[in-house]
Amino acid sequence: MIILVKLILMHLAGDFILQSKSWVEEKEKQGIRSIKLYLHGLIHGVLAWLVLWDLRYWAVALSIAIVHVGIDMVKLSFQKKNNKTGWFLMDQLLHVLSIVALWYLFFNPDISFGALAENLQFWIYVTAILFLTVVCGIGIQVLLTNWTKDIYLDKEKSLPNAGRYIGILERLLVFLFVVLGRWEAIGFLIAAKSVFRFGDLKDSRNRKLTEYILIGTLLSFGIAIVTGILTLYISIV
């Protein structure tokens, strides 16, 4: 496992420390014709060999370099100005998955994916996370439908889908704090959100909006807390 950690550390250093903004801009401008693209892949290969520090693993380093360049080529080919964020996340996910795959291929660690698939706690937590990130947001939106038409939401002053992502993050944080038993952190999170919301609600002087946000927040926090408690209870039964 330490080898995998070293390889991921290598990737982070190569992508975010040893790659300048000018290199990124040149790659985005010239695409697969950019020499910086291949130098960037070479750096990743050298870093991989350095963290492994064994000449016998030259094939691992070379594979990482080639795969990294290939993933970057795909990103540069399909990335546009309006989807840069999505491709950035996809790019990083593919890099990490490729490192894990190569690690498993070359070092054959003693990991039983069958045992993981039969692990009850694994499926309990996956279900809880899926519920909190996707299902819960839709459910709260449906529950608040009757009140949504009665309030005025100035969408021009709000970032697209910002409320949705804030809700997802807050529910995941509350769930994490419940699972870890850090109830005081939930109080801190509620206080922090209240501070940030206070100015908006005070300026709007809209009682209906205040009540709408309060109901949505309490629903979001309450569902996350109950989900965390149920997850802990089912895990130990």
RAVENTA-V432563 format. One record per helix or strand. SS is the DSSP state (hx for helix, st for strand). FROM is the first residue (numbers start at 1). TO is the last residue. Records with the same first field share a line. If there is no record, write none. Layout:
SS = FROM-TO, FROM-TO
This chain:
hx = 2-16, 21-33, 35-52, 55-78, 81-107, 113-117, 120-143, 145-148, 155-157, 162-180, 183-204, 207-236
